[in-house]
Amino acid sequence: MSTLPDNPDDWPRDPFQLLGITSQAETDDVRRAYTRLVRRYRPDEAPHEFQKIRAAYELANQLIELRSTHGPLSVSAEADGSLRVQTTGPSSEPDADASTDGPQSPQADVDRSFPHSRHDSRNPESPASSASNPLDAAWNLARNGDPDGGRAALLSLRDAAPHDPEPWLRLFWLHVLVPQLDRERNAGDWLLGGLQATALSPRLLDVYCDELRRSPVLVRSDAGDSLLAVDAPRERLFEASRSRWRAAAYVNAWERIDRDLDHLRTRLMIDHPDDWVSQIFAALDHAVWSSQDGAQRLASRCRHELAGFRDRELALSHEYERHAFLLELASDPNMSANEPMRRLIRNSWTSPIADILPDFERLVQEWVAFPAGALQTVTSFAHASPVGFDQLWRVMRQLPVREELRPSQQRVTDLGPLMTQYFSTLSGVDYMAWRSSFLEFCLQEVIWPEEFVEYLSRRPSWMNAGPAAEEIVNDAVLRCIACGGLVFLASMG
């Protein structure tokens, strides 16, 4: 793991070197390196550094895709600051009959400034392109050294079919790859323009939500101010609002949520009151966690809006009960005693599980490294904030568990002799004194506490020798830590 210079202009141009990984890294390595760096260089605090990290992340993933198609690659820096990528496998050898002065095979020298096609942020198409496809022709024009010409061609296609998301998507990726093409607009503005022109096309909306996760500052773009005013299906409006509001809360852009609510109010309040109330609660989900003036004003506005819909409390009882629990959770002063747990709980309320995995990893790393300390910390937290621990345990139970880590009868049977030996040392030992050792044993042997309960229930002769199964089942703190620790160990392979 390398240390980057203080001046980002001195950072390596090679994306793998910048991320601190080898050129043989895989996509999971790139993701972990990216996550590690953006924790240090947050987009709202270090936007220049973040953009460099994000660009390296994108390019590294593209290179890995290219490597899977063409074999090993070599990366070198050109005099103009660009990167030259060449294949080093058999496909890069020149044809024996070809002139050494002529152009090399396309597989031998690949310009990674322009993928062969960028329909979306995840899956570039195969190198085969169709000259009869105007979009591919425009893209290849830019790819082959004329980005201005490619941009002009894409703009013509956009003007000819403004409701088609494909020209907008290509324009977005072109400006991501060559930002100097337009000094007045950034790449995100093209994406936002396309979303408004296409009524939040799912093709563009997926990319926009992904970009907001990677770079929350995109929500500050003025081009998105009227995004939720477009005449689009409600489910698309709600998907856009969820992503925008998560990003806005992350960068404290509370005024963006307020303006989005203005647009949704016009669309929903009269004709779809239940949806309108649900959106108010969604905004409150973010606002109640912050003490900033903007967040407090937003929360006040939401409560004022809700006051006019008291007749919906019965029909939306689940929403009101959920919000009551959230208020109790967010206002609990004891929640602030442990910031890592509070951050995980807060983010679990407003983000999908996949987005909170970095917070989970930071917290559980400490648990796995020091189980005894984890028991003390989480037990204290559970006593001080029962409502906070309740949500923490709920989060842990929702984490994805690899199939081989799920409790199985076979694993218990296989580990029976080891467990028997372990329990034989516990005769007469108080459960609380044994608790820390038990947790460490679970993590070390990758055994769920429930598996111990199952084992004990089938061996009555051991019930009096060790702690009762009921104590294990009722020890929510121990089971919470074990659950998080085992999921973390599984993710590390």
C-alpha positions in Angstrom: 0.0 0.0 0.0 1.7 3.2 -1.2 1.5 6.7 0.3 0.4 9.4 -2.2 2.3 12.7 -2.3 0.7 15.7 -0.7 0.4 17.4 -4.0 -2.1 15.5 -6.2 -0.3 16.8 -9.4 2.6 14.6 -8.3 0.4 11.5 -8.1 1.3 8.5 -10.4 -0.4 8.5 -13.8 -0.6 4.8 -13.8 -4.0 4.0 -12.3 -2.8 0.9 -10.5 0.1 2.8 -8.9 -2.2 5.6 -7.8 -4.5 3.1 -6.2 -1.6 1.3 -4.5 -2.1 -2.1 -6.1 -0.3 -4.2 -8.6 -1.1 -4.2 -12.3 -2.3 -7.9 -11.9 -5.0 -6.8 -9.5 -8.6 -7.9 -10.0 -11.8 -5.8 -9.8 -12.3 -6.6 -6.1 -8.8 -5.3 -5.4 -9.6 -2.1 -7.3 -12.8 -1.6 -5.4 -11.2 -2.1 -2.0 -8.3 0.3 -2.9 -10.8 2.9 -4.2 -12.9 2.6 -1.0 -9.8 3.0 1.1 -8.7 6.2 -0.7 -12.1 7.9 -0.8 -12.4 7.5 2.9 -9.3 9.8 3.2 -10.1 12.0 0.2 -13.8 12.7 0.6 -15.5 14.4 -2.4 -16.8 17.3 -0.3 -13.5 17.9 1.3 -10.9 17.1 -1.4 -12.8 17.3 -4.8 -9.6 17.5 -6.9 -8.0 14.5 -5.3 -11.3 12.6 -5.4 -11.7 13.2 -9.1 -8.2 11.8 -9.7 -9.0 8.7 -7.6 -12.3 8.2 -9.4 -10.6 8.5 -12.8 -8.0 5.9 -11.7 -10.7 3.6 -10.5 -12.6 3.8 -13.8 -9.4 3.3 -15.9 -8.2 0.4 -13.8 -11.5 -1.4 -14.3 -11.3 -0.8 -18.0 -7.8 -2.1 -18.2 -8.8 -5.3 -16.3 -11.6 -5.8 -18.9 -9.2 -5.3 -21.7 -6.7 -7.7 -20.1 -9.4 -10.4 -20.0 -9.9 -10.0 -23.7 -6.4 -9.4 -25.1 -4.1 -10.9 -22.4 -1.3 -9.2 -20.4 -0.8 -5.5 -20.9 2.0 -3.0 -20.5 1.2 0.6 -19.4 3.5 3.5 -20.2 3.2 7.3 -20.0 3.5 9.3 -23.1 5.2 12.7 -23.3 1.8 14.5 -23.5 0.8 12.9 -20.2 -1.5 10.3 -21.7 -1.2 6.6 -21.1 -0.2 4.1 -23.8 -1.4 0.6 -23.2 -0.1 -2.3 -25.3 -0.8 -6.0 -25.2 2.2 -8.1 -24.3 0.7 -11.5 -25.1 0.9 -13.4 -28.4 -1.8 -11.2 -30.0 0.6 -8.2 -29.7 3.2 -9.8 -32.0 3.2 -8.1 -35.5 2.2 -10.3 -38.4 5.2 -11.8 -40.1 4.0 -10.6 -43.5 3.2 -7.1 -42.3 5.4 -4.1 -43.0 7.2 -2.8 -40.0 6.4 0.7 -41.1 2.6 0.1 -41.3 0.0 0.4 -38.6 -0.1 -2.3 -36.0 -3.0 -4.7 -35.4 -5.8 -3.1 -33.3 -5.1 -5.7 -30.7 -1.4 -4.8 -30.5 -1.9 -1.1 -29.6 -5.0 -0.1 -27.8 -5.8 3.5 -26.9 -7.5 3.4 -23.5 -8.6 7.0 -23.6 -11.6 5.7 -25.6 -13.1 2.3 -25.1 -14.5 0.8 -28.3 -18.0 1.6 -27.0 -19.3 3.1 -23.8 -23.0 2.5 -23.7 -23.0 2.5 -19.9 -20.7 2.7 -16.9 -20.4 -1.0 -16.4 -20.3 -3.0 -19.6 -18.4 -1.7 -22.6 -19.4 -3.5 -25.7 -17.1 -5.8 -27.6 -14.5 -4.3 -30.0 -16.6 -5.2 -33.0 -18.4 -2.1 -34.2 -20.8 -1.4 -37.0 -20.0 1.3 -39.5 -23.7 1.5 -40.3 -24.6 2.5 -36.8 -24.3 6.3 -36.6 -23.7 6.2 -32.8 -20.8 3.8 -33.2 -19.5 5.8 -36.1 -19.5 9.0 -34.1 -17.9 7.3 -31.1 -15.2 5.8 -33.3 -14.5 9.2 -34.8 -13.6 10.5 -31.3 -11.8 7.3 -30.4 -9.6 7.5 -33.5 -8.2 10.9 -32.7 -10.9 13.5 -33.5 -12.9 14.0 -30.2 -14.3 17.4 -31.5 -15.6 15.7 -34.6 -17.1 12.9 -32.6 -18.7 15.4 -30.3 -20.2 17.3 -33.2 -21.6 14.1 -34.7 -23.1 13.0 -31.3 -24.7 16.5 -30.9 -26.3 16.2 -34.4 -27.7 12.8 -33.4 -28.9 14.2 -30.1 -30.7 17.1 -31.9 -32.3 14.8 -34.4 -33.7 12.5 -31.7 -33.6 14.5 -28.4 -35.7 11.8 -26.6 -33.3 9.0 -27.4 -31.1 8.3 -24.4 -28.2 6.8 -26.4 -26.7 10.1 -27.8 -26.9 11.7 -24.4 -25.2 8.7 -22.8 -22.4 8.8 -25.3 -22.0 12.6 -24.8 -21.7 12.0 -21.1 -19.0 9.4 -21.4 -17.1 11.4 -24.0 -17.0 14.4 -21.6 -15.9 12.1 -18.8 -13.0 10.9 -20.9 -12.2 14.3 -22.5 -13.4 17.0 -20.1 -11.5 19.7 -21.9 -14.0 19.5 -24.8 -16.4 21.8 -22.9 -15.0 24.2 -20.4 -18.4 25.5 -19.4 -20.2 22.3 -18.7 -19.1 19.2 -16.9 -19.9 15.6 -17.8 -22.6 15.4 -15.2 -24.5 18.2 -16.9 -24.9 16.2 -20.1 -26.3 13.3 -18.1 -28.8 15.6 -16.3 -29.8 17.2 -19.6 -30.4 13.8 -21.0 -32.5 12.7 -18.0 -34.8 15.8 -18.4 -35.1 15.3 -22.2 -35.9 11.6 -21.9 -38.3 11.7 -18.9 -35.7 10.0 -16.6 -34.9 7.2 -19.0 -33.9 4.1 -17.0 -30.9 3.9 -19.3 -29.6 7.2 -18.0 -31.1 7.0 -14.5 -29.1 3.9 -13.6 -25.9 5.7 -14.6 -26.9 8.9 -12.7 -27.6 7.0 -9.5 -24.3 5.2 -9.8 -22.5 8.6 -10.4 -24.2 10.1 -7.3 -22.9 7.2 -5.2 -19.3 7.7 -6.6 -19.4 11.5 -6.5 -22.1 13.0 -4.2 -21.1 16.5 -5.2 -22.9 16.0 -8.5 -26.1 16.7 -6.6 -25.0 20.4 -6.3 -25.1 20.9 -10.1 -27.6 23.6 -10.9 -28.5 21.6 -14.0 -30.4 19.1 -11.8 -32.5 21.7 -10.0 -35.7 20.9 -12.0 -34.9 17.2 -12.5 -37.9 16.1 -10.5 -40.2 18.5 -12.3 -40.1 16.4 -15.5 -43.2 14.5 -16.6 -41.9 11.0 -15.7 -43.4 7.9 -14.1 -43.6 8.2 -10.4 -41.3 5.2 -9.7 -38.6 6.9 -11.7 -39.1 10.1 -9.8 -38.8 8.3 -6.5 -35.7 6.4 -7.6 -34.1 9.7 -8.6 -35.1 11.4 -5.3 -33.7 8.5 -3.2 -30.3 8.8 -4.8 -30.3 12.6 -4.9 -31.2 12.9 -1.2 -28.6 10.4 0.0 -26.0 12.4 -1.9 -27.4 15.8 -0.7 -27.3 14.6 3.0 -23.7 13.4 2.5 -22.5 16.9 1.3 -25.0 18.9 3.4 -26.8 20.2 0.3 -30.1 20.4 2.2 -31.5 23.0 -0.1 -31.5 20.5 -3.0 -33.9 18.2 -1.0 -36.1 21.2 -0.3 -36.3 22.2 -4.0 -37.0 18.6 -5.0 -39.9 18.5 -2.5 -41.3 21.6 -4.1 -41.5 19.8 -7.5 -42.9 16.6 -6.0 -45.5 18.5 -4.1 -47.0 19.8 -7.3 -47.1 16.3 -8.8 -48.2 14.3 -5.8 -50.0 16.3 -3.0 -53.5 16.4 -4.6 -53.6 13.3 -6.8 -51.4 11.0 -4.8 -51.4 12.0 -1.2 -50.1 8.7 0.2 -47.1 8.9 -2.1 -46.6 12.5 -1.0 -46.6 11.6 2.7 -44.1 8.8 2.0 -41.7 11.3 0.2 -41.9 13.6 3.2 -40.9 10.8 5.5 -38.1 9.9 3.1 -36.8 13.5 3.4 -37.1 13.3 7.2 -35.0 10.1 7.2 -32.0 12.3 6.3 -32.8 15.5 8.0 -33.3 14.2 11.6 -29.7 13.0 11.8 -28.1 16.4 11.3 -28.0 19.4 13.6 -27.1 21.8 10.7 -29.5 24.7 10.2 -30.4 23.6 6.7 -31.3 20.1 7.9 -33.4 21.6 10.8 -35.3 23.9 8.4 -36.0 20.9 6.2 -37.2 18.8 9.1 -39.5 21.7 10.3 -40.9 22.0 6.8 -41.6 18.3 6.6 -43.4 18.2 10.0 -45.5 21.2 8.9 -46.4 19.3 5.7 -47.3 16.2 7.7 -49.6 18.2 9.9 -52.0 18.6 7.0 -52.4 14.9 6.5 -53.4 13.6 9.9 -56.3 11.8 8.1 -53.7 9.5 6.5 -52.2 8.3 9.8 -54.4 5.1 9.9 -53.8 4.2 6.3 -50.1 4.8 6.6 -49.6 3.6 10.2 -46.5 1.7 9.2 -44.8 4.9 8.0 -45.8 6.8 11.1 -44.6 4.0 13.5 -41.3 3.8 11.5 -40.8 7.5 11.8 -41.5 7.5 15.6 -38.8 4.8 16.0 -36.4 6.9 13.8 -37.0 10.0 16.0 -36.3 8.0 19.1 -33.2 6.6 17.5 -31.8 9.9 16.1 -32.5 11.9 19.3 -31.0 9.4 21.7 -27.9 11.3 23.2 -26.3 8.0 24.0 -26.0 7.2 20.3 -23.2 9.7 20.0 -21.1 7.8 22.5 -19.8 5.5 19.7 -19.5 7.3 16.4 -18.6 4.2 14.2 -21.8 2.4 15.4 -23.9 5.6 15.1 -22.6 6.2 11.5 -23.5 2.6 10.5 -26.9 2.9 12.1 -27.6 6.3 10.5 -26.5 5.1 7.0 -28.5 1.9 7.3 -31.6 4.0 7.6 -31.2 5.8 4.4 -29.0 3.6 2.2 -29.2 0.0 0.8 -27.1 -2.6 2.4 -24.5 -2.6 -0.4 -23.8 1.1 0.3 -23.1 0.6 4.0 -20.6 -2.2 3.6 -17.6 0.2 4.0 -19.0 1.5 7.3 -19.6 -2.1 8.4 -16.1 -3.2 7.4 -14.5 -0.4 9.5 -16.5 -1.3 12.5 -16.2 -5.0 12.4 -12.4 -5.0 11.7 -12.0 -3.8 15.3 -14.4 -6.4 16.6 -12.5 -9.3 14.9 -9.1 -7.9 16.1 -10.2 -7.6 19.7 -13.3 -9.7 20.6 -13.1 -9.0 24.3 -13.0 -5.3 23.8 -15.9 -5.6 21.3 -18.0 -7.3 23.9 -17.3 -4.6 26.4 -18.0 -1.8 23.9 -21.1 -3.2 22.4 -22.6 -4.3 25.7 -22.1 -0.8 27.1 -23.7 0.6 23.9 -26.7 -1.8 24.3 -27.3 -0.7 27.9 -26.9 3.0 27.1 -29.0 2.9 23.9 -31.3 -0.1 23.6 -33.0 1.4 20.6 -29.7 2.0 18.9 -28.5 -1.5 19.6 -31.8 -2.9 18.3 -31.2 -1.2 14.9 -27.5 -2.3 14.9 -28.5 -5.9 15.4 -31.2 -5.6 12.7 -28.5 -4.3 10.3 -26.2 -7.2 11.1 -29.0 -9.7 10.4 -29.5 -8.2 6.9 -25.9 -8.5 5.8 -25.2 -10.9 3.0 -23.8 -14.2 4.2 -21.9 -16.5 1.9 -23.6 -19.9 1.6 -20.7 -21.9 3.0 -20.9 -19.8 6.2 -24.5 -20.5 6.9 -25.1 -22.8 9.9 -25.0 -26.4 8.7 -25.5 -29.7 10.5 -22.4 -31.1 8.7 -20.1 -28.4 10.1 -21.3 -29.1 13.6 -20.7 -32.8 13.2 -17.3 -32.3 11.7 -16.2 -30.0 14.6 -17.9 -32.1 17.2 -14.6 -33.5 18.7 -13.1 -30.0 18.9 -16.2 -28.6 20.5 -16.4 -31.5 23.0 -12.8 -30.8 24.0 -13.5 -27.1 24.4 -16.6 -27.6 26.5 -14.8 -30.1 28.8 -12.8 -27.2 30.2 -15.8 -25.1 31.2 -17.2 -27.1 34.1 -18.4 -24.7 36.8 -17.3 -21.6 34.9 -19.6 -18.6 35.1 -21.1 -17.7 31.7 -20.0 -14.0 31.8 -16.4 -15.1 32.6 -16.6 -17.6 29.7 -18.3 -15.3 27.2 -15.2 -13.6 25.7 -13.4 -16.9 25.2 -16.5 -18.3 23.6 -16.8 -15.4 21.1 -13.1 -15.8 20.2 -13.6 -19.5 19.6 -16.6 -18.8 17.3 -14.6 -16.4 15.2 -11.5 -18.6 15.1 -13.3 -21.7 14.1 -16.0 -19.9 12.0 -18.9 -21.3 14.0 -22.1 -19.5 14.6 -23.3 -19.4 18.2 -26.6 -21.0 17.1 -24.5 -24.0 16.0 -23.3 -24.4 19.6 -26.9 -24.3 20.8 -27.8 -27.0 18.3 -24.8 -29.1 19.4 -25.7 -28.7 23.1 -29.4 -29.6 22.5 -28.3 -32.9 21.1 -25.8 -33.7 23.9 -27.7 -33.4 27.2 -24.6 -34.7 29.1 -22.8 -31.5 28.3 -25.6 -29.1 29.4 -24.5 -29.1 33.0 -20.8 -28.9 32.2 -21.0 -25.6 30.2 -23.2 -22.5 30.0 -26.8 -23.2 29.3 -28.0 -22.9 25.7 -30.6 -20.3 26.7 -27.8 -17.9 27.8 -26.3 -18.1 24.3 -29.6 -17.6 22.6 -30.5 -14.6 24.8 -27.1 -13.0 24.4 -28.0 -10.6 21.6 -24.7 -8.7 21.9 -22.5 -11.7 21.5 -24.6 -13.0 18.6 -24.5 -9.6 16.9 -20.7 -9.4 17.1 -20.3 -13.0 16.0 -22.6 -12.4 13.0 -20.8 -9.3 11.9 -17.4 -10.9 12.5 -18.2 -14.0 10.5 -19.6 -12.0 7.6 -16.5 -9.8 7.6 -14.2 -12.9 7.6 -16.1 -14.4 4.7 -15.7 -11.2 2.7 -11.9 -11.4 3.2 -11.9 -14.8 1.7 
